[in-house]
Amino acid sequence: MAFSYTNKRGVTYFLHSKSTTLKSGKIQTLYFFAKEKKAGVLEAVPAGYKVVETPNGLPVLKKT
């Protein structure tokens, strides 16, 4: 079951992650929300993060 978040306007978003390799060789994980389930969908919010909503209604992850 994918993690979903419904904002104040009633739009549902799904949490995704994508790992990228930086020029230095370090691997960085990017977290993002999308309206549709795609490759990389997550089942829960990563440890140390919480979901907050911007004034425009977009969900974002914030470190706790």
N, C-alpha and C positions, 0 to 999 in steps of 0.2 A: 504494500500500500504506500503510495507516494505521499510525501508531506505536502499539504496544501494550506494556503492562507487566503482567507476571503477578506478583502479590504472594506472600508466604510461605504464604498459605492456598490458593493455586492459582486465585485469581479474576483474570480478565483485564480490564484497563481500557484505554480508548482516549483519547488526548490530543486535546483540542479547544481552540479559541480563539474569542473573541467580542470585537468592538470596540464600545465604547460611547462616547458623547459626554458629557462632564461638563458641569455648569452653566457652567463657565468657558469652554467651547468646546474644551477640550483633548480629544483622542481617546486613550482608554486601552484597551489590549488585556488581556483577562482570559483566563487559561489554566486549564483544568479537566480532570479525568478523569471519564469516564462508562463504565458497563458496556456500553453499546451505541454503535454508530457513529451519529452524528447530523450535522446540518449544521455545518460548521466543523471537521471532523476534520483533524488535521495529520499530515504524513508523517514528521516528525522533530522532535526537541526543539529549541526555539529556541536560537540562539547565546547563550552566557553563562548557561545554565541547566543543571541536572542533576536527575535524578529521585531522590528519597529517599522512604523509606517511614516512615510514622508508626508508633508502637507498636501502633496498632489495625489496621495493615495497609493503610491508605489511602495511595496514592501522591500526592505533591505535588511541584511544581517549586520548586527552590531556586536562587537566584542563586549563581554560582561566583565 
